[in-house]
Amino acid sequence: MTLTKTLMATTVLTFAATSVFADGHKADSMTAVSWGGAYQKSQQRAYTEPYAAANDGLEVIWDESSAEAVAKLRAMNEAGNVTWDIVDVVAADAIRLCDEGLAMEIDADEVLAAAPDGTSASDDFGDLLVSDCFIPQIVYSTTMGYRTDLVPAGAEAPNDICDVFDLATYPGKRALEKRPINNMEWALLCDGVAKSDVYDVLATEDGQEQALAKLDTIKDSVVWWSAGADTPQLLADGEIFMGSTYNGRLFSVIEEQKQPVAIMWDAQVFDLDGWIIPTGLPEDRLARVMDFVKFATDTQRLADQAKYISYGPARASSAPLVGKHADLGIEMAPHMPTDPANAQNTFLYNYEFWADYRDDIDAKFQAWLAK
């Protein structure tokens, strides 16, 4: 699929990292919004801790509200009081925020650092710059983890996404994210829809009802999660047999916590995560954020994040620098979703589809949950 940049629905200002910001006063505090858990810790270790060490007196305040970023930024904008300085969001949410004029449009080659060999930021990030407001950090996937000690006697370990819907062979609770994304796609795949047709089908009323009907077959066995740390904790506590979450969270529970958990990579959904900068920040806060984002998204810093969590860096120049886990000493490449052994059957997330259909399908999905 060719990734295209989204046209702005609202006129916003384009800022460059010029001396206006570099020489101006920078705020002494910065509020960063992310997802909590192992992922946020990796950002702290790779980005904010070294940045704060180089900027005496800077206070970095973390908010774990990324799952609600769109709704909260809408409300802040409506109230005229934007309290966040930089926000970690998935690509589809970045597109929506950009379309609504709530995220600032940037020129990647002006704002972000070039690669060490002089390659421009726009060429280094390439097609991952899916919106004029989106600053990519990582390639990750949403996939399934399961308890190895709860696999029924005589059954093979689950290795097919449709095993999630097989309560007869694999009884027990499942954990699924409390939103339609990924769940609707997996449901259609497991109801016989060809991978290439999933989004065409999901664009129709009948297709949406088909997906919900398939999810109905396991609804009573589902624990719904909203925070990325939920499924790993449920797995660690033995409260579920299997559950969806981000691959890096599963890496943490398997390799760092040494829990009896394994990853089922089948039909893992590739996605992008990165920063947006809210529009309308005061000059001193904007100056601070612009300085931080140039630092935090350079080649070395994106490679550094992969020392702490198994997400692929978004820059091409960062990939060769990915080595061993900083604490465990294990090679990180085999734990990446893009590793050939893990990527034998992947599902390509359609950013544009969800940017267009998210609000309507969200409403339908939440109404279905409430039944």
N, C-alpha and C positions, 0 to 999 in steps of 0.2 A: 504494500500500500504506500502511495506517495503521500508524505506528510506536507500539508500546505499551511502557510501562515494565515491566521485569521485576520480579516479586516476589522478595524476598530469600529464599533457601532457608535461610540461617543468620542468626540475629539478630546485627546489628552495631550499633555506636553511631553516632548521627548527631551530627556536630560542627557547630557554627556558628562563624563568625568573630567571636567575642566578645572582650571585653577580657581574658578568661582567656589567650587566645593573643596578642592584640595587646600586652599589657603584660608577658607572660612572656618568659623568656630564649629566644632563638632560636639554634639550632645554628649554628656557624660554618662548617659545610660541608653540602653537599647533593648527593646522588647522583641524577642524572637519567638515565633509561634511554630510548634512542631507537633510530633505525634507521641511523645513520651517514650518510655521503655528503652530497649537496646538501641533503637535507631537514634533517638535524641541523644543518648549517651555518646554514640559514635560521632555525632555532630559536635558535641561539646569538646570531646578530646581532639578531634581533627581540626576544628575551626575556631570555636570561641575561646577555648583556653589559650592556645598560642596567640590569638589576636589580642585578648585581654592582657596577656603578659607583655605584649609590645605596646600597649596603650594604657599607661598608668592611670589608675583612678576610674577606669571604665567599669560600670556595672551592667552585666547582661542578665536580663530578667526573662525567664522562660515561661511560656504559656503552652499548655498541651491541648489546644483547641483546633488543630488542623482539620479534624473530621467535620467541624462545623464552620469552617473558614468562610464559605460563601455567604451563609446566612448571617454570620456575625459581622462581616465586613459590610454587607448591605445595611444592617441595622446601625452600625457606627457611622456610615456615610449619611444615612437619613438623619441621624441625630447631630451630625456635624462634629463628631468627636472620635476621631480615629486614634486609638491608643496603641495600636500595633505598629512596629517599624519594618519588620520583614517576616514573611509568612511562607512556610513550607506547605506546598500543595501538590496534588497530582496534576498531570498535564491537562486533563479535561476541565478541572476546576479553574486552572489558570486561563484557559480559553474563555470560559464563561465570565470570569472577573474582568478579563481584558475587554470582552465585548460590551460589558456594562460600564466601562470606564472606571472601575474600582481598583484596577491594577495599572501601574505606570508602564507606559511603553518605553523601551530602551533600544539603543543601538548597541548591539553586542560588541562590535569592534571598538566602540568608544568607551564603553563602561567596563568591559571585562578584559583581563590580561591576555596577551597573546601567549601562544605556546613557547617553550624555551627555544625552539628553533626558528621562531619568528612567524610561524603559521598563525593567521588571524583567528580570533576567537570564533567567528562565524564558521570558518572552515573546520576548526577543531571540533566544535560541537555538531556541525553538519545538520542533518535532518532532525536532530533532537530538539532544535529550536522551533518547536511546533506553534509558537505564538510570539508575537512581538513583545509580550510582557513576561515571558517565561524564561527563567534562568536555570537550566537543567543541572542537577547534581548527580543523580543515579539512575541506572536501569535496574529494576527489580521485578519480581513476579509475585503474584498471589497464587498460592498453591496449597496443597493439603499435607498436614502432618497427622500421624496416627501413632497410637501406643502399640509398640511391638509386643508387649506382654499381654495385650488384650485381643490379639488375633485369635479367633476361635480355633480350637483343636481340629486338625484335619483340613483347614482352609489355608490357601496361599495368602501371603501378605497382599493387601490391596495394592493394585498397580494400574488401575483404570479409573478415570474420573467418575465413571458411572457406578463404581462401587459405592460411592457416597449414597446413591439411591437404592442400594441393595440391602435392605434391612434384614432379609432372610439369612443371607450369608454372613453379613457383618452387623449384627445387632448392636445397639448402644446409641448413646447420644452423639450428635454431630454439633459442631459450632460453625455457624455461617454468619457473615457480616450482615448487619441490619441495614442493608441497602440493596437495590436491585442489581447493581453492577457486579459482574462475574457470575452471580447466582442465576440470573436469567439466561446468560449465555450457556452455562453448564447444563441447565435444565433442558434447553432446546437441543444441545448436542446429544444428551442422553434420552431424548424423545424422538431421535431419528433424523434430526435436521442436519444436513451436511455443513461442515465447518464454513465453507465458502458462502453459504446462504443464511447464516445465523442472523446477521444484521438486517438483511432484507426482510426476513420473517419477523424479527423483533420490532421493526418499524410499523407493523400493522397491529390493529386491535386484536385480531385473531391470534397473532403470534405472541402477543403479550399474555393473553389468556392461556395459551398453550403452555407457556413457561410457568405461569403461576399454578396451573393444574398439575404440572410435574412436581413442582415444589410442594404442593399439597400432600403428595404421597409420603413425604418425610417430615412435614411441618411439626407434628407432635413430638418428634425426636430431636428437634433443633433447639440449641441454645444460641440466641442471637447476640452478637458482639458488636461493639462500636469503637473500642480502643484496640490498637494493634497488639497490646500486651495481654489481651484477654485470653485468646486461644492458647498461647504458650502456657499460661498459668493454669488453665483448665486441663491441659494435657499433663502438666507436671503434677497436678493434684489427682489425676486419674478420674476426673469427673466426666470426661468424654472419651469416646473411642477415637474419633477423628475430627479434624476441624480445619477450616481455611484460615490462613493468615499470610503475612509477608515472609518470603523465604529467609530473610535475615533474622527474623524473630525465631524461626525454627532452628536456624544455625545456632543461635544463642542457647536455646533450651537443650539442644543435642550436644554440642561441643563444649559449651561453657558450664552448663548445669549437669551434664552427664545423665540426663533423664532417658528412660527407655522409649525414645521417640524416633521415628524415621520420617523422611520426606517422600511423598508420592508426587513425582514431577509431572505426571501425565496431564496434558491440557493446562499446564501452568500458563497464566495470563501475564504476558510482558506489559510493563507500564513504566512510565517516567515519573520522577518526583523532582521538584526543584523549588526555587524561591520565586516569589513575586514581591514587589514593593508597592504598598498601598499608595494611591494618589492622594495628593493634598497634604503631605507631611510638611511641617515647618522646616525652614532652611537648615537649622542646626541638626535636626534629626535626620533629614535627608542626606546631609553631608556625611554623617556618621555611617549611615547605611551604605551609601555608595562606596565609601572607603572599605567597609567590611566586606561587601559582596565581591569586590575586585580581589581581595585577599583570599576569601573563602572558596572561590571557584577557580583558582589558578590550577595549573597542572599538578603541582605537588600536593596541594591540600585535598583535591579530589581523590588522588591516589592514597593519601593518608587515611581517608575514611575507610577504605577497604582493608585497613589493618585491624579494624574493630568490628566489622560486620560484612556479611557476604553479599554486598550489592556492587554491581559493576559501575565504575566511574563513567560519567557522561562524556568526558573528553577523550578523544582518540589518543592524545599524547599521554594521558594518565595510565592507560592500560598496561604498557610495558613496565611501569613502576610498581604494579601490584605484586606484592611478595607474600610474606608470612604474617600471620596474626601477631599483633604486638605482644600479647600476653601468652598465648598458647603455643606459639612457634610452629604452627601448622601452615602448609601452603594454602592460600585462599582461593586460587584459581579453580580447583575442582568443586568448590562450594558455590560458585557463581551460577546463577540461572542460565547464563549464556554458555556454560561449559557444554561441549558437544554431547557428552554422556547424559546430561540433564535436559537437553533441548531437543530430544528426538521427536516429541509431539507437543508443540507449543500452540497457544492461541494468541493471535495478534489483536490486542485491544484497539478498538476504533474510537479515537479521541473525539473526532468530529461528530460521530453519532451521539455520544453521550453529552457533548456540549449542547447539542440541539434538542435531545429528547429527555434529558435528565429530570427536569422539573416535573414534567407530565408523568413519566414512568415512576418517579419517586412517590408522587401522590397516590398512584394506583397501588404501588407496592406497600406503602404504609397502611392504606385502607385494607388491603388483603391481610396484612399482619394482624390488624385489629379485629378481624372476624373470629 
